[in-house]
Amino acid sequence: MAIKRTLQRLLAGIGALLALLLAMVYWLLHTPTPDLAERDAPLVPRLAQDYPGPPRTADARELLSWVDNTTPLARINTATDQLPNGLAVSMLPFMVDWANSRETGEKPFVLMRNVNAGGNPVLGENLLATLRVPLDGLSALQWCLTPTRNKNDKDTFMGHAMLRFLFAPGRQPVVLGRDGEPLRGALPADDLMLSWEAWRPPMTRYDGLQGLDPSTYTLTARAYTGAQRFLTDIVRGNPWRCYPVALPEVDGALQATFLTAALSGDAFARRMLGRMIEEGALKAERPPDLTPEQIKRAEEIFATSRLPRDPLANLLEGADMSYQLLERSCITASLGMIQLALIRIHAEHDLGPPPRMQLVPDGLPPWIQDLVTADRGTLLAHIPGALLFVARNQEVLPINAYRILEDAGLLVPGEGGPVVYYYDKTSGTPYGDVRDNMM
């Protein structure tokens, strides 16, 4: 009887693996690849499709106006608005105004810029706002996956990962207007989503196969209010799977994790925008009344020297700016922020060595790069090796990436596995019933 049960489990496991491998074959053969186009975008070349009209490039005056405003607020057309290097303005990484923030002491807070706090994802409009984020209001951390769905409305093994920081009632982040006061009519944010994404030009869809090549995309760290990100995902038809993260039970663990992630996004933003200014984005074709003093001020604001004197600052400032599906992606970056925070928390509280997560499989095979350039015919030759790699490293599939946290003992245990909250527009959203909220 025991042998029979063992054989049944073995056959069930083989069946599940075969289904997974067949799905992987289908994805490799049927995922469309956008045409490559020549675009003037510093740092790395990138993919682009046709615009619905000529792109609108932010000029020197707009950039300086944005720099001079302590709490900028802007409506962005996602289809046309781009930076001087061709990257989409709507995908700007978040930044922190460290000079006007208070990280410690009584009622600590940070001013976070470029947070997607509104707009209409159907029309392609984003509201990039500044939020006052109370650090003493943080109440929980979740690692969230939004899986893609197939034609049968079933979750696939692919998806996008984010960090979700929740806040206590009455101590939530507040959206600010250009005058620095709470924006009239804007509700406080119950949560903030921090998301590492492949930064690309407007109207350019993400291509997973091309994402294996680090020369395709730049990495950006975006911030959303939770409700705005959830709206964006349910418009796509994607649900949320949120796993509560079990940080060490010491004072300041949540704050340290949030500040580590905030420092990371800020480092990305300053390196990118600072390089644009150094390469002449503000000096070329500038308005005649644009003074050298204004240009110098912009250079100073975006300088990485303005990052706080933090043990992790040099590490994050020197991070690779390119996106790579297996090494520098939404999963590895979001989990990496937790790992960096754990190093900091364990050192500050003398907790000994922190748990270590296996963020990237050991020894990425050399054919990874070959997949990028293979055509549909020669792609078949790489599939056996790809399937074997996935079978041995199933955590590279987004739907299984939570196991990296689970193996490190960083998820809240439940019955039969870790606790996970599932949200979609029909079974229930994190913010109440859509029908009630829309009445």
N, C-alpha and C positions, 0 to 999 in steps of 0.2 A: 504493500500500500504506500509506504514511504517513497519507494522507487517510482511508483506511478505518479504521485504528486510532484516529485522532482521533475519528471519528464514533462508533465503538464505545464509547470512553471517555465521550464526551458523552452518549450514550444511557443508559449505565450510571449516570452521575451524575444524569441527569434521573429515572430510575427510582427511585433511592435517595431523591431529594428528594421525589418524589410519595408514596412509602411513608411518609416522615417526616411529610408534611403530612396524609395520611389518618389517621395515628395521632394527630396533634395534634387533628384534628377529632373523632375518637372520644373522646378524653380530655375535651375541652371539653363535649361533649354528654352524656357518661355518668358524669362524676364527681358523686356525690351531694353535696349541700350540706346540712349539718346546720341545723336550725331555729335561729334566733337566740332567745336567752332573756335576760331582764333579770337581771343579776347585779351585786351591789355589789362591784366590783373596781376599785380606784384605778388611775391611770395611763391605761389604755385600756379601752374596753368589750371584751367577748370573747364567743366562741361557747360554748354549753353544751348538753348533753343531759341527760336524766333520770338521776338517781342511782339505784342499786339500793336505797338507803335514805337516811336523813338524813345529810348530811355531818358529819364530825367536825372541828371547828375547833380548831386549837392555841390553848390559852388562854395567859394571861399567865404563869402559873407554868411551863408547859412551855417557853415561849420563854426565860424567864430561866434555867431550869435548863440549857437548851442553851447559852446565853451563858456561864454560869459554868463550864462544863466545858471544859477546854482541849482534850480529845480526845473530842468527843461521838460517840456511836454510837447509831443509832436504826433500828428496823424500822418501815417505812412501809406503810400500806395505800393503794395507788395509787388505789383506787376512792372512798375517802371522806376521806382526810386532806387538809385544806386550811389555808391561812394565813387570818388574819382578813380579807384582801381577796379571798378566794375562789379564789386560785391554788393549784394542786396542790403539796403539800409534796414529793412525789416528784420534782418538776422543779426543786427548789432549785438555783440556780447554786452552783458551788463557790466556796469562800472560802479565803484563805491567812492563817494566823496569823503575820503578819510579825514580831511582837514575839518569838515563840519560835522563829523560823527563823534560819538562817545562810546568807545568799545568796553569800558569798565566803569566802575563807580555806580552812583545812583541813577536809575532809569537809563541804562545804556541803550544805544540805538545806532543804526547806520542808515545813511542816505544812499539808496540804491537806484542808479539811473538805468534807463533803457529797459524797464520792465514792461512786458506786453500785458497791459491792464484793461484792454477793451478793443473794440473794433468789430468788424464783420468778416469772418473767414470765407464766407461765400463770395463776397464782392472783392476780397483781397485788400482789406484795410486793417491796419494795426494802429493801436494807440500806444506809443512808447512813452511811459511816464516815469516820474521819480517817486519812490515810496520811502516813507519813514518806517523803518523796520525795528520794532522794540525787541531787543535781544532777551529781555527778561520775560517776554511773552511766549517764547518758544515752548511747546508742550510735547512734541513727539516728532520722530523722523520715520519716514517710510521709504522703501525702495519700490518704485512703481514701474510696471511694464505695461505698455499699451500695445497688445498684439494686433497684427493685421488680421483681417477676416477674408475668407474665400467667398465664392459665389453662393455657397450654401449657408452663409452667415455663421460659419464656424471659425473659431480662433485657429490661426496657423501657428507654426513654430517660429515665425519671424515677428519682429516688433521693435519698439523703441523704449529705452529705459531712462528714468529720471529720478531725481531726489525730490521728495515731497516733505517740506517742513510745515508742521501744523502749529497753530497759535491758540492760546487760551482766549475765551470770550472776554471782550473788553480790553484786550492787549494785542490787537491785531495790527498788521501793517496798514498804513493810511496813505492813500494816493494824494499827492500834492499838486497844486496848480503852479503856474509860473511865478506867482507871488509868494510861494513858500507856504501858503496856508492850505488846509485840507480842501481838495477839489469838491466843489458843491455838487451834490447828487451822487458822488462816487462812494459805494459801500466799502467798508473796511474789508481787507482780504483775510479769509479764514486760513489760507495756506499759500505758500509760494512753491513753485516748481522750478528747479534748476536743471537745465537740460543741455547736454553737450551734443552738438550737431555738426554736420558737414556744411560749411559756409560756402555758398555758391551765388552766382548772379541771379537777378530776378527771372522768373519764369523758367527756372531750371529744376527739373525733377531729380530726385536722388536716385542713383543707380548703384545697387549693392555690389555688382560685379566690378564696376569701375572704382568703387570704394576700397577695393583691395590694393589699389595703386596709390601710394601716399602723395603722388604728384597731382592728383585729381582735385582734391578738395582741401580747403583750410578748415581748421577746427575753430568752433565758436561756442561759447558758454552763454546760453540764453536764459532769461528769467521770465516767468509768467505768473500772474495770479492763478491759483488753482482752477477757479471757475472759468477763466478765459481759455486755459489750456484744455480743460475738459470739453468745453464747447467745440474747440478746434478738432478734438479727437472724435467726438460723437458725430460731427458733420462728416468726417471720413468713414464713420461706422465702426470705429475702434473703441473697445472697452478699456477699463483699467483693472489691473491686478496689483494691489498694493500690499507689500509685506512689511509689517512693523519691524524696525531694526532695534535690537537689544544692545544699546551702548552701555559702557560701564556706569554703574550707579554711583556716580560721584558728582559733586557740584560742578556746573559749567560744561558738562559733556556735550549737551546739545549746542550751546553757544560756540564751543570750540569747533564743532563739526560745521556749523553754518559759516563761521568766519573763515575756516579753511577753504570751503567751497567759494565763498565770496572773494577771497584773495586770489584764487585761481582764475575766476572769470575776469577779474579786474586786470590781472597780469596779461591775459590774452588780449583784452581790449587795448591796453596801453601800448603793447608791442605792435599791434596791427596799425592803430591810428597814429601812433608816434612815428612809425616807419613811413606812413603816407605823407606826413608833414615833412619829415626829413628829405623825402624824395621830391618835394616840391609841389604837393597837392594844393597848398595855400598860396604858393608864390607864382605859379603859372597863371596867366590871364587874370590876375587879381584886380579888383576894383581900384581905381586910382587913389581913393582915400583910405586904403588898407595900409596901416602903418607898420613899420618894422617892429614896433612895440607890441602890436596886437599879435603878430606872428610869433614873437618870442613868448608871449603869454600862452599861446596855444601849445607851443613846444614844451613849456614848463608843465602845463596841466597834464599832458599825456606822457610825460617822462616816467619811466619805471622807477626812478629814484623816489617818487612820491608814494610807493608802496610802503606799508607800515613795516617797522623793524621787527620782523617776525622770523622765527627759526626756519619757516618754510618758504619765505619770500624768494630767496635765491634759487631754490629748487623749482618753484613754479614759474619764475621769470625765465628760467632756462629751458622750459618744457618745449618739446617739438610742437610747432604750430600746425602741422599737417594732420589730416584725418586719415585713419587707416582702419578698415572694418574690424580687424581682429586685435590690433595693438592700441589704437587710439580712437575709440568710438564712444557711443553713448554708454555702453555697458562698462568698458574698462575705465572710462573717466569718472562715472558716477560712483563705481565701487572704489576707484582710486582715491576719491575725496574722503570716503569713509576710512580707508586704510591710513591715509596721511593724518587724519584727525585722531585715530587710535594711537598712532605713534606719539603724537603730541600729548594726548590725555594720559597715557600710561607713563610718560616721562614726567609730566607735571605732578602726578599724584603717586609716583613711586610704586606703580602697580606691576612692575616687572615687564618682561617681553610681551608685546601686544599680539593678538591673534594675527596670523598672516594668511592672506587670501591669494589663491592662484589665479591672478587676473588674466594672464595670457598663457596658452598652452606652451609647454616646453618644446623648443625646436620646431618652429614653423617650417613646413616643407618648402623646398625651392620652387615647386610648381605653382605656388600661390601667385607669383608674378606672371607665370605663363598663362594663367587663367584670364588675366586682364586683357592680353593681346590676342588670345585665341579666337578664331572665327567659329561659327556654329558647327562647322564640319570637324575641325581639329579639337573642338571642345570635348567631344566624346572620348577622346583619348585620355583626358584628365579626370574623367568622372570616377573610375574605380579608385584612384588614389584619394580623391576628394571624399568619397563615401567612407573609405576606411578611416580617414582623418576625423570625420564627424562622428563615426561610431566610437572611436577611442576618446574623443574630446567633446562629449555631448553638451558641455557647458558653453561651447561657442554658439549654440543655438539660443537666441534670446529667450525662448519660452522656458529653457532649463537653467538660465544664468543665476536664478535665485539660489541654486544649489551651492554656488561659490560662497555666498553668505552663510548658508546653512552649515556647510562643512566647517566653517570657521567658528561656529557657535554663536552667530550674530543675529539669528532670527528668533522670534518668540515662538516657542513650541506649542502646537495644538494637537488635536486628535488626528493621528495618522499623518502628520506632517506639520510644517510651520503654519502659523496663522496667516491667512491671506484674505483681504477684502476685495470683493469683485463688484465693479460698478459698470453700468451702462444705462442707456436712456430708458430702457424698459423695466429692468429689474430693480433700478434705484440708482440715483446719482449721489455723490457725496454732499450735495447741497439741497436735497429735497426733491420732490416730484416735479418734473418739468411742467406738467399740466398745471400745477398750483402756481409755480413761479411765473408762468406766462399769462395768467388770467388778467 
